[in-house]
Amino acid sequence: MIEVRDAGPGDVEGIRDVFRACYGAHYPHAQYYDIDRLTRMVYSEGQVLLVAEDTDARRVVGTASVVLETSAMSDLVAEFGRLAVHPEARGAGVGRRLMQERLARVRDRLHVGYVEARVAHPFSARIAEAHGFHPVGFLPLKMALGERETVCLMAQHFGEALALRRNHPRVIPEAYPLAQLALQHCGLPCDVVVDDESAAYPPAEGLEARELTAEGYSPLLRIERGRVRHREVFGAMRLHYGLFKLRSSRSHYLLAMNDDLVEGGLGWTEDPIDRVVTVFELIAMDDAVARFLLERLEQNCRDRGTAFVGVDVSAHAPGMQRTLLELGFLPAAYVPAMAFSDVERIDIVKMVRLLVPPVFPALELGPQAQAMRRVVLEPFARQRLLPRIEHAVGELPLFRDLSAEQVSRLAGACTLARFDPGAHVIEEGGRDATLHILLSGQVSVHRSGRDGVVGMVGPGECLGERSLLTGQPHSATAVAIEPLETAALGHAGFTSLVRARPDIGLVVYRNLALGLGDKLHRVSATR
């Protein structure tokens, strides 16, 4: 018979045995094998720790926790932590019992509960989904368990959470598909407004970065007092908790200094085992200071060998979202009503900078999680190709005179396409209206009424530019003569980009007109 109850000090060794059986002898998170640390978890007021006991064998066969202190100001957000069942007890419903008991104990104490479910082994994700948690994103390669693992972020709302939710968030276009899907999964109407006008924050000049010391604490608090109503970044800590608590929780602060004046600060926590950095607060005199601090953090993380950098951004702060996007962060999750601000709950866009190669193996997922996986992880996989695509785009006459930021934005609208030898990249008369920029490989070009090859196209060149810009059928057929990779940009995607960024469209269409003018001049000169 299985009994689920609160853990006591006499269960500590049994809990450790369950973790060892599940994770092996070389599990990097040693606190789950440490008797003293497990004992502190039993007595912690900020955590609910349960065990499942086989009363016949008198041994612990499963354990699960709820971490109640996961956000600043105790704003009724909790993480449903590790659920572990001894391999010999699996299949008997132990995991379901543990999840049911966790919900029964804390649902009246929460507004939002979330699970970071391992997807390499779908056990926890299936149990969470069966008990009302919904996929709202993926955190790519966040966990280090031998190899790095991606986790599915799942959320559930309780009590008055959604009644207090602030409606009509404003997000950048790159975050909209994720927001739409997450709201749908949570049973909410999509009231998100796409903001394609808010610019990224400008660069700052004359600043230097320093670590926070006691001398910088009071000036930073005074800046925070003036900016508290404009909070754009949320997290588990706050500056006003005090220096002692910040340092004891492995928190760090980076200051932006103008000579000896403090103009802003950025706080983050670091998990040295998973090599994860999480930003929890950003305080700045102006937007340029905020960008400076984020740039310095990104470089700091590269120098320290960080793998994953995460920021929880207000879904009502499109300028901050755009700034992070320009710094290489991508939307990874959208959690409705995640943060409490004043008298309302605010949706959060979790944005992630991945500093390790984005390798994502095939996963066993339910329909909702599979749809979310495509929306979240494909841009991370594509991001690795951006330098190649940016270089190719920047070399084309059609895109001459675009700024580095404009080229980056255009490259981000492209997708990677692969073709085997003999495959048709474009078809004469075809109406797919897609531009292909060749990254590797070659194609032969053929036209009806002519025998043989009329031209060859190689890396750095493009196919289909006229169809991209006008929507007219392709005028030739292009065939891959070796394995081929291209950056593909469709007419619909390009039109959407130009609508959002007319400055890019102005340059591209001007170049098209100049190119056509040159062709007409050459034709008239030969007559």
C-alpha positions as CSV (number, residue, x, y, z in Angstrom):
1,M,0.0,0.0,0.0
2,I,1.3,3.5,-0.9
3,E,0.8,6.4,1.5
4,V,1.7,10.0,0.6
5,R,2.5,12.3,3.5
6,D,4.7,15.2,4.5
7,A,8.3,14.3,4.8
8,G,9.9,14.1,8.3
9,P,13.5,13.9,9.5
10,G,13.3,10.1,9.5
11,D,12.6,10.1,5.7
12,V,15.8,11.8,4.7
13,E,17.9,8.7,3.9
14,G,15.0,7.2,2.0
15,I,14.7,10.4,-0.1
16,R,18.4,10.3,-0.8
17,D,18.1,6.7,-2.0
18,V,15.3,7.6,-4.4
19,F,17.4,10.3,-5.9
20,R,20.4,8.0,-6.2
21,A,18.2,5.3,-7.9
22,C,16.8,7.9,-10.4
23,Y,19.9,10.0,-11.2
24,G,22.9,7.7,-10.6
25,A,26.0,8.1,-8.6
26,H,27.4,11.0,-10.5
27,Y,24.5,13.4,-10.3
28,P,25.9,17.0,-10.5
29,H,23.4,18.4,-8.0
30,A,25.0,17.0,-4.9
31,Q,22.6,18.7,-2.5
32,Y,20.0,16.0,-3.2
33,Y,22.5,13.4,-1.9
34,D,23.6,15.4,1.2
35,I,21.8,14.4,4.4
36,D,22.2,17.8,6.1
37,R,20.8,19.7,3.1
38,L,17.9,17.3,2.7
39,T,17.1,17.7,6.4
40,R,17.0,21.5,6.0
41,M,14.5,21.0,3.1
42,V,12.3,19.0,5.5
43,Y,12.2,21.9,8.0
44,S,12.0,24.7,5.4
45,E,9.0,27.0,5.7
46,G,9.4,28.0,2.1
47,Q,9.0,24.5,0.8
48,V,6.5,21.6,0.9
49,L,8.3,18.3,0.7
50,L,6.3,15.1,0.4
51,V,7.2,11.4,0.3
52,A,5.4,8.3,-1.0
53,E,5.9,5.4,1.3
54,D,5.3,1.7,0.6
55,T,3.8,0.9,4.0
56,D,4.2,-2.9,3.5
57,A,7.9,-2.7,2.8
58,R,8.3,0.4,5.1
59,R,10.5,2.3,2.6
60,V,10.2,5.6,0.7
61,V,9.6,5.0,-3.0
62,G,8.9,8.5,-4.2
63,T,9.3,12.2,-3.3
64,A,8.1,15.6,-4.7
65,S,8.3,19.2,-3.6
66,V,6.8,22.6,-4.0
67,V,9.1,25.6,-3.7
68,L,7.0,28.5,-2.5
69,E,9.7,31.2,-2.4
70,T,10.5,31.5,-6.0
71,S,9.7,35.2,-6.7
72,A,10.2,38.6,-5.2
73,M,7.7,40.0,-2.7
74,S,6.1,36.5,-2.2
75,D,3.8,37.1,-5.1
76,L,2.0,33.8,-4.9
77,V,4.2,32.0,-7.5
78,A,5.6,28.5,-6.8
79,E,7.7,25.9,-8.6
80,F,6.5,22.3,-8.5
81,G,10.0,20.9,-8.1
82,R,11.5,17.5,-8.7
83,L,9.2,14.6,-8.7
84,A,11.2,11.4,-8.4
85,V,9.9,7.8,-8.2
86,H,12.1,4.8,-7.5
87,P,12.5,2.8,-10.7
88,E,11.2,-0.3,-8.9
89,A,7.9,1.5,-8.0
90,R,7.1,3.0,-11.4
91,G,3.9,2.1,-13.1
92,A,1.9,1.9,-9.9
93,G,0.6,5.5,-9.9
94,V,3.0,6.9,-7.4
95,G,3.8,10.0,-9.5
96,R,0.1,10.8,-9.9
97,R,-0.5,10.5,-6.2
98,L,2.4,12.8,-5.4
99,M,1.1,15.4,-7.9
100,Q,-2.4,15.2,-6.5
101,E,-1.2,15.7,-2.9
102,R,1.0,18.6,-3.9
103,L,-1.9,20.4,-5.5
104,A,-4.2,19.7,-2.6
105,R,-1.7,21.2,-0.1
106,V,-0.9,24.5,-2.0
107,R,-3.6,25.4,-4.4
108,D,-5.2,27.8,-1.9
109,R,-1.8,29.5,-1.3
110,L,-1.0,30.3,-5.0
111,H,-1.9,32.3,-8.0
112,V,0.6,30.6,-10.4
113,G,2.3,27.2,-10.3
114,Y,4.9,26.1,-12.8
115,V,6.8,22.9,-13.7
116,E,10.1,22.7,-15.5
117,A,9.5,19.2,-16.9
118,R,12.3,17.1,-18.3
119,V,11.5,16.1,-21.9
120,A,14.3,13.6,-22.3
121,H,12.1,11.3,-20.1
122,P,8.5,12.4,-20.6
123,F,7.3,11.0,-17.3
124,S,7.0,14.3,-15.4
125,A,5.5,16.2,-18.4
126,R,2.7,13.7,-18.8
127,I,1.8,13.8,-15.1
128,A,1.9,17.6,-15.1
129,E,-0.3,17.8,-18.1
130,A,-2.8,15.3,-16.7
131,H,-3.2,17.5,-13.6
132,G,-3.9,20.8,-15.3
133,F,-0.5,22.2,-16.2
134,H,-0.2,23.5,-19.8
135,P,3.0,24.0,-22.0
136,V,3.8,27.7,-22.2
137,G,7.4,27.4,-23.5
138,F,10.7,25.5,-23.7
139,L,13.9,26.4,-21.9
140,P,16.5,25.2,-24.3
141,L,19.5,23.2,-22.9
142,K,19.0,24.7,-19.4
143,M,19.8,21.6,-17.3
144,A,23.2,19.9,-17.1
145,L,22.6,16.2,-16.5
146,G,25.6,14.6,-18.1
147,E,24.6,16.1,-21.4
148,R,22.6,19.4,-21.5
149,E,18.8,18.9,-21.5
150,T,15.9,21.0,-22.6
151,V,12.9,21.4,-20.2
152,C,9.3,22.1,-21.1
153,L,7.9,25.0,-19.0
154,M,4.3,24.3,-17.9
155,A,2.0,26.6,-16.0
156,Q,-1.3,26.4,-14.1
157,H,-3.4,29.3,-12.6
158,F,-5.2,29.3,-9.3
159,G,-7.6,31.5,-7.4
160,E,-7.9,35.1,-8.6
161,A,-4.8,35.0,-10.8
162,L,-6.5,35.5,-14.2
163,A,-9.1,37.9,-12.8
164,L,-6.2,40.2,-11.8
165,R,-4.4,39.8,-15.1
166,R,-3.6,43.0,-17.0
167,N,-5.0,42.7,-20.5
168,H,-3.7,43.7,-23.9
169,P,0.0,43.0,-23.6
170,R,2.3,44.5,-26.2
171,V,4.9,42.2,-27.7
172,I,7.4,42.3,-30.6
173,P,6.4,40.3,-33.7
174,E,9.0,37.6,-32.9
175,A,7.2,36.8,-29.6
176,Y,3.7,36.9,-30.9
177,P,3.4,33.2,-32.1
178,L,4.6,32.0,-28.8
179,A,2.2,34.3,-26.8
180,Q,-0.7,33.2,-29.0
181,L,0.0,29.6,-28.4
182,A,0.6,29.9,-24.7
183,L,-2.6,31.8,-24.1
184,Q,-4.5,29.2,-26.2
185,H,-3.0,26.4,-24.1
186,C,-4.1,28.2,-20.9
187,G,-7.7,28.6,-22.2
188,L,-7.4,32.4,-22.6
189,P,-8.4,34.6,-25.6
190,C,-5.4,36.1,-27.4
191,D,-5.6,39.7,-26.5
192,V,-1.9,40.4,-27.4
193,V,-1.1,43.5,-29.4
194,V,1.8,43.2,-31.8
195,D,4.1,46.2,-31.4
196,D,6.3,46.6,-34.5
197,E,7.1,50.3,-33.9
198,S,9.0,50.3,-30.5
199,A,12.7,50.7,-31.1
200,A,15.5,49.0,-29.2
201,Y,17.2,51.0,-26.6
202,P,20.1,53.1,-27.9
203,P,23.8,52.5,-27.0
204,A,25.4,54.5,-24.2
205,E,28.7,56.3,-24.2
206,G,31.1,57.2,-21.4
207,L,30.0,54.4,-19.0
208,E,32.1,51.7,-17.3
209,A,30.9,48.6,-15.4
210,R,31.8,47.7,-11.8
211,E,30.7,45.1,-9.3
212,L,28.3,46.4,-6.6
213,T,29.9,47.4,-3.3
214,A,28.3,48.9,-0.1
215,E,29.1,52.4,-1.4
216,G,26.9,51.8,-4.5
217,Y,24.0,50.3,-2.7
218,S,22.2,53.5,-1.5
219,P,22.5,55.4,-4.8
220,L,21.1,52.5,-6.7
221,L,18.2,52.3,-4.3
222,R,17.4,55.9,-4.9
223,I,17.4,55.3,-8.7
224,E,15.0,52.3,-8.1
225,R,12.7,54.5,-6.1
226,G,12.2,56.7,-9.2
227,R,11.8,53.9,-11.6
228,V,9.7,51.4,-9.6
229,R,6.6,52.2,-11.6
230,H,8.4,51.4,-14.9
231,R,9.6,47.9,-14.0
232,E,10.4,45.8,-17.1
233,V,12.4,42.9,-15.6
234,F,11.1,40.6,-12.9
235,G,12.8,37.9,-10.9
236,A,13.2,36.1,-7.6
237,M,15.2,38.8,-5.7
238,R,15.1,42.6,-5.2
239,L,17.8,45.1,-4.3
240,H,15.9,46.2,-1.2
241,Y,16.3,42.7,0.3
242,G,19.7,43.9,1.4
243,L,23.4,43.1,0.6
244,F,23.6,40.2,3.0
245,K,20.7,38.3,1.4
246,L,21.8,39.1,-2.1
247,R,25.3,37.7,-1.5
248,S,24.1,34.6,0.5
249,S,21.9,33.7,-2.5
250,R,24.7,33.8,-5.0
251,S,23.4,37.0,-6.4
252,H,25.5,39.6,-8.1
253,Y,25.0,43.2,-9.2
254,L,26.8,45.0,-12.0
255,L,26.8,48.8,-11.8
256,A,26.9,51.3,-14.6
257,M,29.2,54.2,-13.6
258,N,29.7,57.6,-15.1
259,D,32.9,58.7,-13.4
260,D,31.9,58.2,-9.7
261,L,28.2,58.5,-10.3
262,V,26.0,55.4,-10.3
263,E,23.6,55.5,-13.2
264,G,22.1,52.0,-13.0
265,G,22.5,48.4,-11.9
266,L,21.7,44.9,-13.1
267,G,21.2,41.9,-10.7
268,W,21.6,38.3,-11.6
269,T,21.9,34.9,-9.9
270,E,24.3,32.2,-11.1
271,D,24.0,28.4,-10.9
272,P,27.6,27.2,-11.4
273,I,26.5,23.5,-11.9
274,D,24.1,24.1,-14.7
275,R,26.1,27.2,-15.9
276,V,22.8,29.2,-15.8
277,V,22.6,33.0,-15.2
278,T,19.1,34.4,-14.4
279,V,18.6,38.2,-14.4
280,F,16.2,39.3,-11.7
281,E,16.4,43.1,-11.7
282,L,17.4,46.0,-13.9
283,I,17.5,49.6,-12.6
284,A,18.6,52.4,-14.8
285,M,18.5,56.2,-15.1
286,D,17.6,55.8,-18.8
287,D,17.2,53.3,-21.6
288,A,20.7,53.7,-22.9
289,V,22.1,52.6,-19.5
290,A,19.8,49.6,-19.5
291,R,21.2,48.5,-22.8
292,F,24.8,49.0,-21.6
293,L,24.3,46.8,-18.6
294,L,22.7,44.0,-20.7
295,E,25.6,44.2,-23.2
296,R,28.2,43.9,-20.3
297,L,26.3,41.0,-18.8
298,E,26.3,39.1,-22.1
299,Q,30.1,39.6,-22.4
300,N,30.6,38.7,-18.8
301,C,28.7,35.4,-19.3
302,R,30.8,34.5,-22.3
303,D,34.0,35.1,-20.3
304,R,32.7,32.9,-17.5
305,G,31.6,30.0,-19.7
306,T,27.9,30.4,-19.0
307,A,25.7,28.2,-21.1
308,F,22.2,29.8,-20.6
309,V,21.2,33.4,-19.8
310,G,17.5,34.0,-18.9
311,V,15.5,37.2,-18.4
312,D,11.8,37.5,-17.5
313,V,10.6,40.6,-19.3
314,S,7.2,42.3,-18.9
315,A,4.9,41.5,-21.8
316,H,4.1,45.3,-21.7
317,A,7.7,46.3,-22.5
318,P,8.3,45.9,-26.3
319,G,11.3,48.2,-26.2
320,M,13.1,45.9,-23.7
321,Q,12.0,42.9,-25.7
322,R,13.5,44.4,-28.9
323,T,16.7,45.3,-27.1
324,L,17.2,41.8,-25.9
325,L,16.4,40.4,-29.4
326,E,19.2,42.6,-30.9
327,L,21.6,41.2,-28.2
328,G,20.9,37.6,-29.3
329,F,18.1,36.7,-26.8
330,L,15.1,34.8,-28.2
331,P,11.6,34.4,-26.8
332,A,11.4,31.0,-25.0
333,A,8.3,31.0,-22.9
334,Y,5.2,33.2,-22.4
335,V,3.6,32.9,-18.9
336,P,0.2,34.7,-18.4
337,A,-0.2,36.6,-15.1
338,M,3.3,35.5,-13.9
339,A,4.4,38.7,-12.1
340,F,2.6,40.8,-9.6
341,S,2.9,44.6,-10.0
342,D,1.0,47.1,-7.9
343,V,-2.6,45.8,-8.0
344,E,-2.5,43.5,-11.1
345,R,-0.7,40.5,-12.5
346,I,1.4,40.9,-15.7
347,D,2.3,38.4,-18.4
348,I,6.0,37.5,-18.8
349,V,8.0,36.8,-21.8
350,K,11.0,34.6,-20.9
351,M,13.9,35.5,-23.2
352,V,17.0,33.3,-23.4
353,R,20.5,33.8,-24.7
354,L,21.9,30.4,-25.5
355,L,25.8,30.3,-25.4
356,V,26.2,26.7,-26.4
357,P,25.4,25.0,-29.7
358,P,21.6,24.5,-30.1
359,V,21.4,20.8,-30.6
360,F,17.9,19.4,-29.9
361,P,17.3,15.7,-30.3
362,A,13.9,14.2,-31.2
363,L,11.5,14.2,-28.3
364,E,8.4,12.3,-27.3
365,L,5.8,15.0,-26.7
366,G,2.1,15.5,-26.5
367,P,0.3,17.6,-29.2
368,Q,0.4,20.9,-27.2
369,A,4.1,20.5,-26.3
370,Q,5.0,19.5,-29.8
371,A,3.4,22.6,-31.2
372,M,5.2,24.7,-28.6
373,R,8.5,23.0,-29.5
374,R,8.3,24.1,-33.1
375,V,7.5,27.7,-32.2
376,V,10.3,28.0,-29.6
377,L,13.2,25.8,-30.6
378,E,13.3,26.3,-34.4
379,P,14.4,29.9,-34.0
380,F,17.2,28.9,-31.7
381,A,18.4,26.3,-34.2
382,R,18.2,29.0,-37.0
383,Q,20.0,31.5,-34.9
384,R,23.2,29.5,-35.2
385,L,23.1,30.2,-38.9
386,L,22.5,33.9,-38.6
387,P,26.2,34.9,-39.0
388,R,26.4,32.9,-42.3
389,I,23.1,34.4,-43.5
390,E,24.0,37.9,-42.4
391,H,27.3,37.7,-44.4
392,A,25.5,36.4,-47.5
393,V,22.7,39.0,-47.3
394,G,25.2,41.8,-46.7
395,E,27.2,40.9,-49.9
396,L,24.2,41.0,-52.2
397,P,23.7,44.2,-54.4
398,L,19.9,44.0,-53.7
399,F,20.6,44.6,-50.0
400,R,23.5,47.1,-50.4
401,D,23.5,50.1,-47.9
402,L,21.5,48.3,-45.2
403,S,22.9,48.9,-41.7
404,A,24.2,46.1,-39.6
405,E,21.0,46.1,-37.6
406,Q,18.9,46.1,-40.7
407,V,20.8,43.2,-42.2
408,S,20.4,41.3,-38.9
409,R,16.7,41.9,-38.9
410,L,16.4,40.8,-42.6
411,A,18.5,37.7,-41.9
412,G,16.3,36.8,-39.0
413,A,13.3,36.6,-41.4
414,C,15.1,33.9,-43.4
415,T,14.9,30.1,-42.9
416,L,17.4,27.5,-43.8
417,A,16.5,25.3,-46.8
418,R,18.4,22.1,-47.8
419,F,18.3,20.4,-51.2
420,D,19.7,17.1,-52.5
421,P,21.5,16.9,-55.9
422,G,18.9,17.0,-58.6
423,A,16.3,18.8,-56.6
424,H,14.5,21.8,-58.1
425,V,15.2,24.9,-56.0
426,I,12.8,27.0,-58.1
427,E,10.6,26.1,-61.0
428,E,10.0,28.2,-64.1
429,G,6.4,29.5,-63.9
430,G,6.3,28.6,-60.1
431,R,4.5,31.1,-57.9
432,D,6.2,30.3,-54.5
433,A,7.8,33.8,-54.8
434,T,10.8,32.8,-52.7
435,L,14.3,34.3,-52.7
436,H,17.1,31.8,-52.2
437,I,20.5,33.1,-51.1
438,L,23.0,30.3,-51.6
439,L,25.1,29.5,-48.6
440,S,26.9,26.4,-49.9
441,G,26.7,24.3,-53.1
442,Q,25.9,25.2,-56.7
443,V,22.8,25.2,-59.0
444,S,22.4,25.1,-62.8
445,V,19.8,27.4,-64.4
446,H,17.6,26.3,-67.3
447,R,14.9,28.0,-69.3
448,S,12.2,26.6,-71.6
449,G,13.0,26.8,-75.3
450,R,16.7,26.6,-74.7
451,D,18.9,23.5,-74.7
452,G,21.2,22.8,-71.8
453,V,22.4,25.1,-69.0
454,V,22.1,28.8,-69.4
455,G,23.9,29.7,-66.2
456,M,25.4,28.7,-62.9
457,V,24.8,30.2,-59.5
458,G,27.1,29.6,-56.5
459,P,27.6,30.6,-52.8
460,G,26.9,34.3,-52.1
461,E,24.5,34.7,-55.1
462,C,20.8,34.5,-55.1
463,L,17.8,33.2,-57.1
464,G,14.3,34.5,-57.4
465,E,14.7,38.1,-56.3
466,R,12.2,39.4,-58.9
467,S,9.6,37.0,-57.7
468,L,10.3,38.0,-54.1
469,L,9.6,41.6,-54.7
470,T,6.8,41.4,-57.2
471,G,5.1,38.1,-56.5
472,Q,5.4,37.2,-60.2
473,P,6.2,33.6,-61.4
474,H,9.9,32.5,-61.6
475,S,11.4,33.0,-65.0
476,A,13.7,30.0,-64.9
477,T,14.3,26.6,-63.3
478,A,17.2,26.1,-60.9
479,V,18.5,22.6,-60.2
480,A,20.9,21.6,-57.4
481,I,24.0,19.9,-58.8
482,E,25.4,19.1,-55.3
483,P,24.2,19.2,-51.7
484,L,22.8,22.7,-51.3
485,E,22.0,25.0,-48.4
486,T,20.2,28.3,-48.9
487,A,18.7,31.1,-46.8
488,A,15.1,31.3,-48.0
489,L,13.0,34.4,-47.8
490,G,9.3,34.1,-48.9
491,H,7.3,37.0,-50.4
492,A,4.8,36.9,-47.5
493,G,7.6,37.1,-44.9
494,F,9.4,39.8,-46.7
495,T,6.1,41.9,-47.1
496,S,5.4,41.5,-43.4
497,L,9.0,42.6,-42.6
498,V,8.7,45.7,-44.8
499,R,5.3,46.6,-43.3
500,A,7.0,46.5,-39.8
501,R,10.2,48.1,-41.0
502,P,9.6,50.4,-44.0
503,D,13.2,51.7,-43.7
504,I,14.4,48.3,-44.9
505,G,11.9,48.2,-47.7
506,L,12.9,51.7,-48.9
507,V,16.5,50.6,-49.3
508,V,15.7,47.3,-51.0
509,Y,13.2,48.7,-53.5
510,R,15.6,51.6,-54.3
511,N,18.4,49.0,-55.0
512,L,15.9,47.1,-57.2
513,A,15.1,50.2,-59.2
514,L,18.8,51.1,-59.6
515,G,19.5,47.5,-60.8
516,L,16.8,47.6,-63.3
517,G,18.0,51.0,-64.5
518,D,21.5,49.6,-65.0
519,K,20.1,46.7,-67.0
520,L,18.1,49.0,-69.3
521,H,21.2,51.2,-69.8
522,R,23.3,48.2,-70.8
523,V,20.6,47.0,-73.2
524,S,20.3,50.5,-74.9
525,A,24.1,50.8,-75.1
526,T,24.3,47.6,-77.2
527,R,21.7,48.7,-79.8
